[in-house]
């Protein structure tokens, strides 16, 4: 991961980013701006992989703030890649982004004397994606889209983290999250799916959710929090999301995930996925009460 830092214009403070930081009015954020124009949890800056080769960059994500987050004078409505020299405006406070300052890493490269740790593990992979974001952008007032999208990202992030998962990627209108294969994950994921189903029932925005269980190649630097996820299972879960869209299903599990969680079945589907041989089984689960 290349280095990056922020400069707070008011006092010129330089803040190294590392894996990222949160910005808001509330104590507990890495950057606290004591101003009523700033929401308690206003925005997030996070490093993530941006392509299959392992290159990465920093994303700016508004967390449903009341007054919005401006990047170079334009209010953002979805996670947006930062580039060196960008100006961020949060509640009238200017923050300048500087970085990345060096070449990005790919598996097998080193950071100083630290070698990237490459290993293979079974993981739970979850993809969430907002439905009809282009249509909604025309139907809603311009200032409402970033507020709704940002609030959704924040809610999803909080639910994932509260249930032991990690956000790995923020996509244009969605996210990729993962869980280690532990007894705790198996016990908490059914309840989390029920929480997400309840959120889907509220709409605004409508979104799809898919869950897969499979082998993933992980690459990381031991001193860094972010993991690069690689392998067929990662591609599989994104293909699943496209399948759920074509079937107009708000929630879909792979047969592997449903079996590992011992979930009852509401409906079953068989389908082919681009890039994968044969047909595959998928499940709409009967969700437990919470």
C-alpha positions in Angstrom: 0.0 0.0 0.0 1.4 3.4 -1.0 1.6 6.1 1.5 -0.8 9.0 1.7 -1.7 11.8 4.1 -4.1 14.7 4.7 -3.4 18.3 5.4 -5.9 20.2 7.5 -6.0 23.7 5.9 -6.8 25.6 9.1 -3.7 24.6 11.0 -1.6 22.8 8.4 -1.5 19.6 10.3 -0.3 16.5 8.4 -2.1 13.3 9.2 -0.8 10.0 7.8 -3.5 7.9 6.4 -2.2 4.3 6.6 -5.3 2.1 6.0 -7.6 5.1 6.2 -9.5 7.2 8.7 -12.9 8.5 9.7 -13.9 12.2 9.9 -16.7 13.7 11.9 -17.8 15.8 14.9 -18.0 13.0 17.4 -15.1 11.9 19.5 -13.7 8.6 18.4 -13.1 9.7 14.8 -9.5 9.8 13.7 -10.1 13.4 12.6 -12.5 15.4 14.8 -14.0 18.6 13.4 -15.9 20.4 16.2 -18.5 22.1 14.1 -22.3 21.8 13.9 -22.0 21.7 10.1 -20.1 18.4 10.4 -22.1 15.2 11.1 -21.1 12.9 14.0 -19.7 10.4 11.6 -19.4 12.4 8.4 -17.0 10.7 6.0 -14.6 7.8 5.6 -11.3 7.6 3.7 -10.1 4.1 3.1 -7.4 2.4 1.1 -8.5 -0.5 -1.0 -7.5 -2.6 -4.0 -8.7 -1.1 -7.2 -7.9 -3.8 -9.8 -7.3 -7.6 -10.1 -3.5 -7.1 -10.2 -3.5 -5.7 -6.6 -3.0 -2.0 -7.3 -4.9 0.2 -5.0 -5.8 3.7 -3.9 -7.7 5.8 -1.4 -11.5 6.2 -1.6 -13.5 9.1 -0.2 -16.9 7.9 1.1 -19.7 10.2 2.5 -21.5 8.4 5.4 -25.0 10.0 4.8 -24.0 13.4 6.2 -26.6 16.2 6.3 -24.4 18.8 4.6 -22.6 16.4 2.2 -18.9 15.9 1.4 -17.4 18.0 -1.5 -14.5 16.8 -3.6 -13.0 19.7 -5.6 -16.2 21.6 -5.2 -18.6 18.8 -6.2 -20.7 16.9 -3.8 -20.0 13.1 -4.0 -22.8 10.6 -4.1 -20.8 7.4 -4.1 -17.3 6.1 -3.1 -14.8 8.2 -5.2 -11.1 7.6 -5.8 -8.8 10.3 -4.5 -5.8 11.6 -6.5 -2.9 13.7 -5.3 -3.8 17.3 -4.8 -7.6 16.8 -4.3 -9.4 19.3 -2.1 -12.0 17.8 0.3 -14.6 20.1 1.9 -16.4 18.9 5.0 -18.7 21.4 6.7 -16.6 24.3 5.3 -13.3 22.7 6.5 -10.8 22.2 3.8 -8.7 19.1 3.8 -6.1 18.5 1.1 -5.2 14.9 0.0 -1.5 14.1 -0.8 -0.6 10.7 -2.1 -0.1 7.9 -3.0 3.6 8.7 -2.8 5.0 5.5 -4.2 4.3 2.5 -6.5 1.5 0.3 -5.6 2.1 -3.3 -4.5 1.3 -6.5 -6.2 1.5 -10.0 -4.5 5.2 -11.0 -4.2 6.5 -7.4 -3.8 8.0 -6.2 -0.5 7.5 -3.2 1.8 11.0 -2.5 3.1 12.0 -5.9 4.4 8.4 -7.1 4.9 7.2 -9.6 2.4 3.5 -9.8 1.4 1.9 -12.7 3.2 0.1 -14.9 0.7 -2.2 -17.6 2.0 -5.4 -19.5 1.1 -8.4 -19.7 3.4 -12.1 -20.5 3.4 -14.1 -17.2 3.7 -17.6 -16.0 3.7 -18.0 -13.4 1.0 -20.9 -10.9 0.8 -21.7 -8.5 -1.9 -24.4 -5.8 -1.5 -25.5 -3.5 -4.4 -28.0 -0.7 -4.7 -30.7 -1.4 -7.3 -31.5 1.1 -10.0 -29.1 3.8 -8.9 -29.1 5.6 -12.2 -32.9 5.7 -12.3 -33.0 7.0 -8.7 -30.5 9.8 -9.5 -33.1 11.2 -11.9 -36.1 10.7 -9.6 -34.7 12.2 -6.4 -33.6 15.7 -5.8 -29.8 16.0 -6.4 -28.9 16.6 -2.8 -31.0 13.6 -1.7 -29.0 11.0 -3.6 -25.7 11.3 -1.7 -27.5 11.5 1.6 -29.4 8.3 0.9 -26.5 6.4 -0.6 -24.1 7.5 2.2 -26.5 6.6 5.0 -26.9 3.1 3.3 -23.1 2.6 3.2 -22.8 3.6 6.8 -25.6 1.3 7.9 -24.2 -1.6 6.0 -20.7 -1.0 7.3 -21.9 -0.8 10.9 -24.0 -4.1 10.5 -21.0 -5.9 9.0 -18.5 -4.8 11.6 -21.0 -5.4 14.5 -21.4 -9.0 13.3 -17.7 -9.7 13.1 -17.0 -9.0 9.4 -14.7 -6.7 7.5 -15.5 -4.3 4.6 -12.9 -5.2 1.9 -14.1 -3.0 -1.0 -16.4 -0.1 -1.5 -17.8 -0.3 -5.0 -19.6 2.4 -7.0 -23.0 1.5 -5.5 -22.1 -1.4 -3.4 -19.6 -3.3 -1.2 -17.7 -6.5 -0.7 -17.4 -7.8 2.8 -15.9 -11.0 4.3 -15.7 -13.1 7.4 -13.1 -15.6 8.5 -14.4 -19.2 8.7 -15.1 -19.4 12.5 -17.9 -20.8 14.7 -18.7 -17.2 15.6 -19.3 -16.3 12.0 -21.5 -19.3 11.4 -23.6 -18.4 14.4 -23.9 -14.6 13.6 -24.4 -14.7 9.8 -28.0 -15.9 9.8 -29.1 -13.1 12.2 -27.2 -10.6 10.1 -29.0 -11.8 6.9 -32.3 -11.2 8.8 -31.2 -7.7 9.7 -30.3 -7.0 6.1 -33.7 -8.4 5.0 -35.4 -6.0 7.4 -33.4 -3.1 5.9 -34.4 -4.2 2.4 -38.0 -4.1 3.4 -37.6 -0.4 4.3 -36.4 0.5 0.8 -34.7 3.8 0.1 -32.6 2.5 -1.3 -33.5 -1.0 -2.6 -30.6 -3.3 -2.8 -29.5 -6.9 -3.5 -27.4 -9.1 -1.2 -25.6 -12.3 -2.0 -23.5 -14.6 0.2 -21.0 -17.3 -0.9 -18.6 -19.6 1.0 -15.4 -20.7 -0.6 -11.6 -20.8 -0.8 -10.0 -17.4 -1.3 -6.3 -16.4 -1.8 -5.4 -13.6 0.6 -2.5 -11.3 0.2 -1.5 -8.8 2.9 1.3 -7.1 4.6 1.3 -8.1 8.3 1.5 -4.5 9.5 -1.4 -3.4 7.3 -5.1 -3.9 7.9 -6.2 -4.4 4.3 -6.4 -7.7 2.6 -6.3 -8.3 -1.1 -8.8 -11.1 -2.0 -8.1 -13.2 -5.1 -9.3 -16.3 -6.8 -12.4 -17.9 -8.4 -14.6 -17.5 -5.3 -14.3 -13.7 -5.5 -15.3 -13.7 -9.1 -18.1 -16.2 -8.3 -19.7 -14.0 -5.7 -19.8 -11.0 -8.1 -21.3 -13.2 -10.8 -23.9 -14.3 -8.2 -24.9 -10.7 -7.7 -25.6 -10.3 -11.4 -27.6 -13.6 -11.3 -29.7 -12.3 -8.4 -30.4 -9.2 -10.4 -31.5 -11.2 -13.5 -33.8 -13.2 -11.2 -35.1 -10.1 -9.4 -34.1 -11.6 -6.1 -33.2 -9.3 -3.2 -31.3 -12.1 -1.4 -29.4 -15.1 -2.7 -27.0 -17.7 -1.2 -24.8 -20.1 -2.9 -25.6 -23.8 -2.1 -22.2 -23.9 -0.3 -23.1 -21.0 2.0 -26.6 -22.3 2.7 -25.3 -25.8 3.5 -22.5 -24.5 5.8 -25.0 -22.3 7.7 -27.6 -25.1 7.8 -30.3 -22.7 6.7 -33.7 -23.8 5.6 -34.7 -23.2 2.0 -37.4 -21.0 0.7 -36.7 -21.5 -2.9 -33.9 -23.1 -5.0 -32.4 -22.1 -8.4 -29.9 -23.7 -10.8 -28.0 -21.5 -13.2 -24.8 -21.1 -15.2 -22.4 -18.3 -14.4 -20.1 -16.7 -17.0 -16.6 -18.0 -16.6 -17.6 -21.1 -14.6 -18.2 -24.6 -16.0 -21.5 -26.4 -15.5 -24.6 -25.4 -13.5 -24.6 -24.2 -9.9 -27.1 -24.4 -7.2 -28.4 -21.3 -5.4 -30.8 -20.9 -2.5 -33.2 -18.3 -1.3 -33.1 -19.0 2.5 -35.9 -19.0 5.0 -34.6 -16.5 7.5 -34.7 -17.0 11.3 -36.6 -14.6 13.5 -34.5 -12.2 15.5 
